[in-house]
């Protein structure tokens, strides 16, 4: 039994972690904290936890984290974890950080896109990027996991097989992404209130979104050269879910969609949470809601240079908490699907 804590337990990702870990047979939740006015039973914050989880959610306390936990899930806003993680690592805790604080190896890029000076850059090299489909062996041995962002999870998984197989040009990658409003977190924001989101669709942070360098860094790492993308995220009037339509340029116009599908199936043949759609079938958000699956569909025609990859995930699960638990399962030798199906 692994004693785990959740820091940031009252946010959307923290709440999802509680739901998943409560049904995990190898986990005991021993610590919960959040930025709250005063300590309060978690069941008073989330009424459906009455009789299921009655421990106190308190303000963060490093000593209590270290004494009560073996591993911590850090479900905090960006720029907060980097203040806490160095101390916790010294106390021999393992960390799965859901923020962006340790995702980027390029510190200058982090500081540019998050508009803050990194407070523990010496630790970045210790972090393993927590995308299991790419880094499973490193995740097994990791003490610090940088859990990927939701947009990057879908984008990287949608592009990488074609990139590694050298099927696409690298100078014309376009990602059109649409997300439910929980992707912005639970913090109060006028732009996310019901009357602003309902019956509306808008682009935001066009080609300047903070997830862009994360996608570019991972694609560049596998391609061996610097890759730039064009990325346009949109906010849609849904609670949760991400759909990305990715536009790629084929190197060989003769390639047919069946060949593309075959490449992706080979690449992901052992992956428990990747589902590849057959020709003329495409994923939609409702196919992946409340699951840890990443669904991929494809369009191209022989004689055309355009390849379209459509990717769907649940932003709170495969895009955040589900993937975090998938990483936890790998770290501790549990079945990778444990509590995620």
N, C-alpha and C positions, 0 to 999 in steps of 0.2 A: 504494500500500500504506500503510495507516494503522497506525502503531505504537500499540498500546493496552496498558494495564495493568489489573489487577484487584486492588483492595484489599479484603481479606476473601475471599480465594480459596478458603478451606477450608470456608466455610459452604455451605448448600444452594444459595443463589442464586449464589454465586461458582463453585461446581462446575458449575452449569448454564451459566453464561457461558462457562466454558472449553470445554465440549462444543460449544456453538453456534459460538463464534469460531474454533475449530480447523477448521471446515469452511467458513469464510467466505473467499472468494478475495481479498477486499480488505483483510484484516486480518493483522497479525503481532503475536502476543502477546509483548511484550518485558519485562514486569515483572509479578511476582506477589508479594503480601505478605499476611500474616495475623498474628494474635496467636498465635505459636507459641513453643516453648521455644528453638529454635535453627534457623538456616537449614537447609533440607532440600530435595532435588529434589522437585518436585511429583509426580513419578511414584512416589515412595516413599509419598506420602500416598494417592494414587489409583492403584492398580496398573495399571489399564487404560490409563493414559497412557504406560506404558513403550514407548519407541520412537516415541512421537508428540509428546510434549512433555517435555523434560528440564530446563527451566530451574529455577533455585533459587527456592523460595518463602521469603521472608525477612521479618524484622520491618519495619514501615513506615519508609521513609526518604524524606523529602520531596525531598531533592536528587536522589536516584536516580530517583524518579518523574518529576521535571521534566526530567531529562536523557535519559531513555529513552523517554518517551511523548509522544504528541500528545493522547491522550484517556485518561481514567481512568474505569473503572466502579467506583463506591464501593459495595460490597456489605457494608456495615457495620451493626452494630446502631444503632437509633435513639439519638440524642444524641452520637454519636461523630464523624460527618462534619462537623458544624458547627465543630469545632476545626481541621480540616484544610483545608477548602475555600477559605477566604480566601487562604491562602498559595499554594495551587495555582493559583487564578485569576490571581493576580499574576504567576505564572510562565507565563501564557498557555496553560495546559492547558484543554481542554474537559472538562467533568465530567458524567457521568450518575450521579446519586445515587439509590440504591435505598432509602435510609432515608427517614424522614418529616421530616428536619430542615429542608427547604425547601418542603414541600408546602403548608403553611398560611400564608396572608397574615396572618391574625390571630395575632399573636405571643402574646397573652394566652391564646388557646385552646391553642396549642402548649404553653405552659408549664403550663397547667392539666392537660392530658391526659397529658403526658409527664413531669410533675413535676420539671422542671428549668428553669433560666433559660437562654434562648437566648444563645449566645455570639457569634453573628455576624448579628444581626437586620438590619443594613444591607445584607446581600446578598440577603435574601429577595425583594426587588422585582426582582432580576435573574433569578430562576429562572423557567423556563417549566414549567408542569404538563404532564408528559409523557404525556398521553392523546391519541394521534395522531388519533383520530376527531373530536376537538374542537379541537386546537391545532396542526395539521400545519404551517401557514404560520409560526407562531412557532417551532416546533421547528427548522425549516430554518435559522434564523438564531441559534439559542440557543448560549450558551457553558456554561450550567448548566441541566441538566434535572432536575426533581424527579420521579422515576419514581413513578407512583401505587402505592398499596397494593393488595393483592389483593382484599380485600372491596370497597373503593371502585371498583375497575375494573369489577367485575361489577354493583355497585349503580347506579353512574352510567350505564353503558351500558344498563342495563335500564329506567331511569326516564326519562332525558332526552328521548327523542323524544316521549313522551306529554306531558311537562311543557311542552316548547317549543310543541307543537301545541295547548296549552291544553285538553287532554282530561281532566285529572284535578284533583281538589282537592289542595291542598298541605298540609292540616292533618291528614291521616290516612294518612301513608306508613309502612308496616310492612315491615321486611326481616327475614326468617327465614333465617339464613345457616349453612351447614355446611361445615366445612373439614377436610381431612386434617391430620395433626399436623405435617407439615413447615412449615406456616404459622407455627409458633412458633419456627422457627429450629433450629440444631444445638446450641445451648448446653445443657449438662446441666440437667435440670429433673425433679424427682420426678414431676410431673404428666404428663410426656410419656414416661415409660419404658413399655416394652411391657406390663408387668403392669397398669398403670393405664389404658392406652388400649385394650387389646384387649378385645373384647366389651363395650364401654361406649359410652355416648353422653351427653354432658353439655353444658348451657349454661354459659357463663362470661362475665364482664364484661357482664352484662345491662344494656343501655341506658347503659353507661359506657365502652364500648370506644373506644380511641384513634382508630379509623378513622371514628367517627361525625362529628366535626367536618370531616373531609376530604370526606365525602359531602355534608354540609350546605352547606359553603362553595361547592362546585362547582354544586350545584343552585340555590343562592341567586343565584350569579353570573348564571346563565342565565335565571332566573325574574324577576329584578329585585326580589325581596322575600326576607326572611329565612325560611328553611325549616328546620323541625325534623323529625327522623325518629325512629321507634322501631326499634331495632336489637338483635336477639338473635342472637349468634354461638354456634355449637355445635362441639364437637370430636368428630369421628367417627373410628372405627378404620380409617382408610385412610392410606397414605403421603402421597398428594397429591390435589388436586382440590378445587374449591369448587362448591357448588350453592346458589343463593340463590332463595328463593321470596318474591316481592315482592307485597304486597297494596296496591292502589291503589283510590281511589274515583273513578268516572267522574262527570264533570259532566253528561253526557247519557246517561241510561239506555238510550236507543234504540241506542246504538253496538253493532255486532256485531263478533265477533272478526275477520272478514274485513277490516273497515275498520281495525281496530287493526293488523293485519299489514301492510296497505297503507301505513299511516303509517310504520311502522318500516322497511319495505323502501325507501321513498323516502328516508328520512333516511340510511340506511346503504348506499345503492345503489352507491357507489364504494369502499366499505371492504373491503379484501382479507381481513380476518380476522373479519368479522361474518357469522354464518350465521343466517338467519331460518327458523324452522320453520313448516310449514303447519298449518292448523287440526287440532286433536286430536292433534298430535304435540308431544312435549316433550323437551328435552335431558336427558341424564344425564351423570354424570361420566366414564364410560368413553368417551363420544363425543369428549371434548376432551383426554384424557390425552396428554401428550408432544406437544402441539400449541400453537400460539399463537392458536387460534380462541376466539371468544366466541360461544356458541350461545344463542339466545333462542326461547322458546315462550310461547304466550299462551292464556289462558282468559277468556272473558266470555260473557254471553248478553244479548240484547236484553231490556230490562225489568228487568235487575239493575244495581245500581250498582257491583258488584265487578269489578275487573280484576286478574287474577293474571298476573304476568310471572315466568317461570322462566328463570334464567340459569346457565350452566355454563362454568367456565374451569379451566385448570390453574393452580393458585396459584403454581407456580414458573416458569411460562412467560408466558402473557398477564398473570398476576398479579405478575410480577417480571422475570426475566431475558430471556424472549422479548420482552416489551414494551420492555425496555431496548435490545435489539438492533434492534427495529423503529424506535425513536427514533434509534439510531445510523445506521441505513440512511437515514433521512430527512435527518439532519444532513449526511451526506456524499454524498448524491445517488445512493446505490445503489438498486436495485429494493427496494421496501419488504419484499418477501417473501424477500429473499436470506438463505439459510441457515436459514430458519424453516419451510420446507416439505420 
